[in-house]
Amino acid sequence: MNVTGKIFGINGPIVFVGGNQAFKMGEMVLVGKDKLVGEVIGLTSERATIQVYEETSGLRPEDEVTGTGAAISVTLAPGIISNIFDGIERPLKEIARQSGAFISRGVSVASLDTQKLWDVHITVAPGDKVYGGTIIAEVPETRAIVHKSMVPPEISGTVTKVVPDGAYTIDAPIVTIVDSKGVEKVLTLTQKWPIRIPRPTAKRYPSDRPLITGQRILDTLFPISKGGTAAIPGGFGTGKTMTQHQLAKWSDADIIIYIGCGERGNEMTEVLEDFTKLVDPRSGNPLLDRTTLIANTSNMPVAAREASIYTGITLAEYYRDMGYHVAIMADSTSRWAEALRELSGRLEEMPAEEGFPAYLASRLSAFYERAGFMQNLNFTEGSVSIIGAVSPQGGDFSEPVTQNTKRFVRCFWALDKSLAYARHFPAIQWLSSYSEYVSDLAPWYTKHVGEDFVECRNQLLSILTQENQLNEIVKLIGSDVLPDDQKLVLEIARVIRLGFVQQNAYHPSDTYVPMEKQLKMMRTILYLYQKSKLLIDRSMPMSLLKSSRIYDKIITIKYDVANDELNKFDDYKKLIDEFYDNIMKTNA
Amino acid sequence: MGIEYLGLSEINGPLIALEGIRGASFDEIVELTVEGNKKKIGRIVELYENKAIIQVFQGTEDMSLFNTHTKLTGHPMEVSLSPEILGRVFNGVGQPIDGLGNIIPEVRKDVNGLPLNPCKREYPRNYIKTGISAVDCLTTLIRGQKLPIFSGNGLPHDQLAAQIVKQASLGEDSTEEFAIVFAAMGVKHDVAEFFRRTFEESGASSHVVMYLNLANDPVVERLITPKVALTAAEYLAFEKGMHILVILTDMTSFAEAMREVSSSKGEIPSRKGYPGYLYSELATLYERAGIVQGCSGSVTQIPILTMPNDDITHPIPDLTGYITEGQIVLERSLYQKSVYPPISILPSLSRLMKDGIGKGYTREDHQDLANQLFSSYAHVGDVRGLASVIGEDELSPQDKQYLKFGAALEQTFLSQGPTEDRTITQTLDKGWELLSILPREELDRIDTKILDKYFTQNQG
């Protein structure tokens, strides 16, 4: 018998239930006659506090609130990939089918299609000992992903019965086990997991493999590892969402969970349209075949916005447990923090900085710590990487969400307004961004990309830093008075900025760049620098060097050399040699 | 439903409290009768057992704890709609004020609306020609977009909005049904009158629905005005298949009204005293723009807001910018140089433009040209900074060209008459004329092929 209670008070998305109730903290409840989904977030001897995940208008005092006995949780089974859900894992397409273009309240839908028959291949046999995490069945979920159904983490025992391979729904019994106490348990393709509790793993690995994104400034200058965490802070219009989209499209994770948390509806529609059309360069399948979207747009109820982040990460952990590399794009964590603030305000809690609740930092850290490169309970390896966008108020990074996020992430990709104004994209500011993974990943880069990779990267960054210092002087006295070697630094920095750091997401061969090309581009630029420097050392004036237009040719390498024509780089080397010889010949 | 409650237990600013109420629901509308003759309406904003906190739209003047009768209506705020609303004028809560009598409703709709399911949206791709170069070329307006104008007091945002409305609605495809929904929140009489006159002069007034809450109208009423207007817009767009342009002015007054009510409710303030739910509240308005799959109509929004103290980081423009699909920012210093429209192009942005321009929509060179203008104009700022330190004479010849480019852009490209309607070809050609001031090798954002086709070096 489930606990029920009667509504006592209503304040926006917060509902109070009078009396001393037997509700549990975190329990999912159904509120009112429309059975709106809610969660118990506070209990005293006089009242229970409930946050409601849907619009509360029309609720009345005395309306009934029913407990479900279980914590708010997600359904985990085949059918998650390629789907689009709201913040509490309700499928939006199914909601659209039931209630039309607009989302009405209290729509009762199952998270996943319970009618669909999946092609199931059983991977255990009677007599097998199984533990939490053991893979019991494989289901081809999409063209790209094989879904591996597992024994729920807290269950173990001996298999007594299995069904033959064939077509089953997600609720059909497929494997029966007997645990050590002799209790029989029937397993289906489905399991449930509470969203606020991390799924258990065996152990954590060091972060020594990069998440390749095909974005030069990220892969080369500020790399993130598989299982790593990164934040993209930036004011509006600086390209957070664009960067997230690029990562979702091109990063070499197996599965992408894209959480649109309090963002624009049209953006989610764009992702949905684009990802259906775009093809994953590695598998040749549509990107949607490896993507799950969680859309809780800004006009959808605020409490579900708070939950959407947890829903997303729980789905990610589930696929990690199967041995996949999962990347989460959370756009934007600031909206989530603001949802916390809004709910906290309604609960009349004591505010800390800027009205945010004092537990903001601990919530953020708990979220980011769910990322990691893990050994799973079934001894497979998988990772969850989190890339969170942050929308600081007024673009000011000193605000609480950015500052607290900075404490818990190891990559910081700071977006810059002035770069965005000049339409320099990605507008990641190389001076204020950082990645703590560089030294962790150095051995991998040395082994798989090139021995000189890290060295090249460091040189590039140092030239950009020098440019910044020189610009301070230029601002005061103009660039004409600088000595030629410093003018060269400025010119090479320009080549790096325009030809390497800047990347055009709409250009077919520039939107994704393989590591090998990134290295070759760096080598070419640095070779040009080295040769030019020799000329300057022989007192050739910078104006003479510039007149050859070689610098502009190097800048357009990103467009002129397609990703599969890397042998063309030899021509560029020749070109630079010619440039050097020419000047030496005619002016020596 | 027939029960009336006599008296109140508390009056505090725009809020009243009523105890002993039964069967009230959250967000329900109540009718109040003061002294037996004055009618007001209010909305239940908080409920505790048998006590309701009610927000009174017309203000609490004349009300005492004894002279008020309260009646529950049993439904949330609704508005009467029918195609007849075109050409009519209403007050901030949707009651006619033009003396032409009541609307015979075809439907009554809840003004709060419902969130549009993202998988039922259609991604907006059709651009709207406004005839204004800075908008068409650099921050292209797309049908179904929400593109606010960030302005300041004393800047010509009203003229700009009026010009967009005039030129966009009477554009090339005027065969399609269009209409304008105009919602004024706390604007001056003169401003409302200016818009009314403009609509009349352009012959559009029979296609305009006006919801007016003027500066001296009750403050709380303007909390509901944009919702009423957007409900009408959604009705016309998605049920009547019309293309609707919604002008919301001034969003700052709306947010101020929210702060006022929030503080009298005793809520915990977040930034600058605004309530924590300002973002959610603004989002529920702005997100009501868009196109629905399978409907021929669309809702395009142009909200106008005046940035307090011209500060773009103030919570109202800041939160707005995070929700809307770009912004058009007006700049005082340009206006002082008598540039009209004084659009500050660098912080201005249209997020949807990338998919609505180029080959098949405007012209193949559009995106590259726009990027180059942005990038070169950004450099003009650096050069001007340098010139103010070392003097213009000391600049390198190339930097001097940039100065010339910057001045030309402001005087010939940005500037145009309040009735001048440029075609997209004129606008783009003007853009290339500007670029011809600069040496070709400085144009690093343009594809070589496009450069070959469109670029001609200015020899003079």
Interface residues (C-beta under 8 A of the other chain):
Chain A: F8 G9 I10 N11 G12 F16 G18 E55 T56 S57 G58 L59 R60 P61 I84 L92 K93 I95 A96 G100 A101 F102 I103 S104 R105 G235 F236 G237 G260 G262 R264 G265 N266 M268 T269 E270 L272 E273 A295 T297 S298 N299 M300 V302 R335 E338 R341 E342 S344 G345 R346 E348 E349 P351 E354 G355 F356 S391 Q393 G394 G395 D396 K417 S418 Y421 A422 R423 H424 V474 K475 L476 I477 G478 S479 D480 L498 Y506 R549 D552 I555 T556 Y559
Chain B: G23 A24 S25 F26 D27 E28 E46 L47 Y48 E49 N50 P76 N112 G113 L114 P115 L116 N117 P118 C119 K120 R121 E122 Y123 P124 G144 Q145 F238 E267 I268 P269 S270 R271 P275 G276 Y277 Y279 S280 A283 T284 Y286 E287 R288 G290 V292 Q293 G294 C295 I312 T313 H314 P315 D318 G321 Y322 I323 E325 G326 Q327 L346 P347 L349 R351 L352 K354 D355 Q367 N371 F374 S375 A378 H379 G385 L386 V389 I390 E394 L395 S396 E441 D444 R445 D447 T448
